[in-house]
Structure formats: structure tokens, C-alpha cells
Amino acid sequence: MKRYGHLWEGLVSWDNLLRAARKARRGKRDRGAVQAFEFDLEHELLTLQQELETGAYRPGDFRSHWIYRPKKRLISAAPYRDRVVHHAIMNVLEPILDRHFHPDSFACRQRKGTHGAVDRLQGHMRRYRYAVQCDIRKFFPSIDHEILKTSFRRLIKDPRLLMLLDLIVDHSNPQEPVFDWFAGDDLFAPVERRKGLPIGNLTSQWFANWYLNRLDHFVTSGLGLGAYVRYCDDFILLSHDKEALRAARDRIREYLATLRLRIHDGKCAVVPVRGGLRFVGYRVWPGHRLLPKANVRAFRKRLRSMQEGYRRGDVDWPQVKRRIDSWLGHARHADTRHLIKQLSKEFVFSRGKAVRPACAARRVLEQQSQELPRDEPQQEHARQPQPQQRFSGGGVAALALSVGSP
């Protein structure tokens, strides 16, 4: 494998740091830490540049909180100036890593992502009869620091960049404890070995993807099965031969042990593809895909919350619009046309008085592939009814303005 050097000068250059700051602030301009950094941007970037060049840079402390859906995870946020450094690093590393990633790895990468992953999986499901889906148990808390640092040195030979990458890995905050013993371990190995990357860091996502890159090449080159797709630690193998898939699962289990990782044995059964698979937020069959019911219920709940916030004036229409766009950007890649039509009749946004959503069936799961256009709310005038924003559905669902009661 080619090793890359002379990367440090590009990383600490003014142009790269300025581009990193612009990326880091994207979608976060209203936050206090971002505004404080932007208020004296030149000074902040010059300070960061000097600290990086002299080796005085040290990452700050994380702010962490637990989330419990879809499963319990510790989310950690680095200080804003550290996020600028992370973007500066990835501006340099991303083209190199992407060049060496396997084509069937879809996390983090441009023109890949969840939608590319589910498209690839569905194409494979039309050609193969059986699949085995695996995910890695407590993946981010289990990533071994020494193995990760060694993998950096297989790709990079710039000593200053390697020192910075080591510093970021070593500064990872304590993660959920994982106690697994592997071949050659003594009694204290699971405690003494440093492991775990903070979920929420830009660098953590890329480092984790790079950590499993060797697995991708092992599966496709070493096992030679019919098809393979991976998104982060969730991967699927497909074949016409059930026994070949079971044998591949056992060999993958052995290979992951060399990376000090374990798969969820209870979630790694060989199944026929006609029964459907859950992958990257969709329920996927060879001929169609749907959203999980939990996703639809959560969106209904968020809509009701936004509806109440809009009524009180706590949320303005552009905020509502952005949140709806975000969900639709995910939902429109599934077959949920009737779901959007139902939501268009069910929810109305109104200032000044409560509007209850109509009772509707919970199991409507068909979708269109066209994004919904939206209009801005009209200005309120004296002696006129309160303006309302509602979803209106027809042949093509759209957001339209309704004046008067729904």
C-alpha cells in the first residue's frame, strides 16, 4: 500500500483552516460558541495555526449525554475549536482514505451514504436468495487504540500528522465499558488496553470506517461470496448458498477477533431475502422498501410538538420547514406515497389557537419520490382569520396555505 507524506503543510495552511471553519459552522451559526469564534475569526484561526505548528495544541473537554433510541449510546461533543481542527484534518485525509475504501463501504463518503447503501442492497436482493446480516457489538466503545494507530501508519508517513492523529485518539473520553478477552490476553488486558472513540466526532466516524476497511477486503477477496454491503458496523452478505453464508459468518467472527471486535451472535442468522431486511433506517424487500413503524410514530410525535410550538410562537415557519424537509429527504427514498397524503390531511399549523390532528390510520406506508414544495405563511391582518399552514394532498402531496379553520 502506498504511504503518503508531506501532508502537514497543507493541513496547517491558512486556506485549509479557513475552509475548515466554514464547514464546521454550517447549520450552526445561531449557537453561542460558533458566534464567539466567528466574531474574532482571524485571531482564533491564527491561534490554532500557531498551536498546531508549535505542537502546543491540546483538545478540550467533551460535553456528553446519553441517548436511548434506537439504543442506549453515549454522544460526545467536542469544543467548537476542536471541531474546526477535525475538519482541517479531514480536508487532507478524506481524499486519501476514500481512495482506499472498498466500493461496498457506504458510511461518511460522498455520493454514497444511507441511500446509496440501501439502493445497492436492494439490487443484490433481487439477484440472491439468502442473506446474513451482522453488526458489531458495542462497536465504537470497542475500537482498540493501538490497532487504529497502527492502521494509520500503514497509510501515512508524515510524522507530525501522525502525532496529531495519535493525540486525538488518545484524548477520547471514557466510553461504555467493554470487557472481552481474546487469544493471548492475560486477566487484565481488557482493562489495560485503551479503547473507544467518542460518537459525535467527525474524525471518529472516519476512523471507525477506516478501522473496518480491512474487513471489507477480507470478505470480498478472501471469502469470494456473491454480494456484500457495509454501512459503518452494520454489514450484509448475500448468496444463493445458505451453508456458504454460515461458513462465511464463522470466518468473519474469527477475523474480527484479530481487530478485538465481536459480532452480535443473536442477530446474525441466515434468512431468505423475500422476508425483508432492516437496514440503515428502512425495511427492505427485493421489490419495495418501507419506513419502520417506529420512525413514522416518532415523526408524528415531532409534528405535533412543532404544531404546538408554532401555535405559541416558539417556532417559526422556516424552522418547521427545515425539520419537515429533513424527514422527507429520508422518507422519499421509500414507498410511502399514501403516508404523505395522509399526513397532508392530518396536520395543520396555526398561530394563536390549538389545532388537533385528525385521527388517522397508523399503518399507511406508501411513498412518492418527489419532494414536497412549501410556501411561506401569509402575514396576519386585522379582522382576518388566523392563517394556517397545512399539508394538502392530491395526486402529488404539497404544502399549501389554508386560511380559516381546517
Stockholm file with secondary structure:
# STOCKHOLM 1.0

chainA/1-406         MKRYGHLWEGLVSWDNLLRAARKARRGKRDRGAVQAFEFDLEHELLTLQQELETGAYRPGDFRSHWIYRPKKRLISAAPYRDRVVHHAIMNVLEPILDRHFHPDSFACRQRKGTHGAVDRLQGHMRRYRYAVQCDIRKFFPSIDHEILKTSFRRLIKDPRLLMLLDLIVDHSNPQEPVFDWFAGDDLFAPVERRKGLPIGNLTSQWFANWYLNRLDHFVTSGLGLGAYVRYCDDFILLSHDKEALRAARDRIREYLATLRLRIHDGKCAVVPVRGGLRFVGYRVWPGHRLLPKANVRAFRKRLRSMQEGYRRGDVDWPQVKRRIDSWLGHARHADTRHLIKQLSKEFVFSRGKAVRPACAARRVLEQQSQELPRDEPQQEHARQPQPQQRFSGGGVAALALSVGSP
#=GR chainA/1-406 SS CCCBCCCHHHHTSHHHHHHHHHHHTTTCTTSHHHHHHHHTHHHHHHHHHHHHHHTCCCCCCCEEEEECSSSCEEEEECCHHHHHHHHHHHHHHHHHHHHHSCTTBCSSCTTCHHHHHHHHHHHHHTTCSEEEEEEBTTHHHHCBHHHHHHHHHTTBCCHHHHHHHHHHHHTCCCCSCCCCCCTTCCTTHHHHSCBCCCBTCHHHHHHHHHHTHHHHHIIIIIICCSEEEEETTEEEEEESCHHHHHHHHHHHHHHHHHTTCCBCGGGCCEEEGGGCEEETTEEECSSCEECCHHHHHHHHHHHHHHHHHHHHTSSCHHHHHHHHHHHHHHHTTSSBHHHHHHHHHHCEEESSSCCCCCCCCSCCCCBCSSCCCCCCCCCCCTTSCCEEEEEECSSSCEEEEEESCC
#=GC SS_cons         CCCBCCCHHHHTSHHHHHHHHHHHTTTCTTSHHHHHHHHTHHHHHHHHHHHHHHTCCCCCCCEEEEECSSSCEEEEECCHHHHHHHHHHHHHHHHHHHHHSCTTBCSSCTTCHHHHHHHHHHHHHTTCSEEEEEEBTTHHHHCBHHHHHHHHHTTBCCHHHHHHHHHHHHTCCCCSCCCCCCTTCCTTHHHHSCBCCCBTCHHHHHHHHHHTHHHHHIIIIIICCSEEEEETTEEEEEESCHHHHHHHHHHHHHHHHHTTCCBCGGGCCEEEGGGCEEETTEEECSSCEECCHHHHHHHHHHHHHHHHHHHHTSSCHHHHHHHHHHHHHHHTTSSBHHHHHHHHHHCEEESSSCCCCCCCCSCCCCBCSSCCCCCCCCCCCTTSCCEEEEEECSSSCEEEEEESCC
//
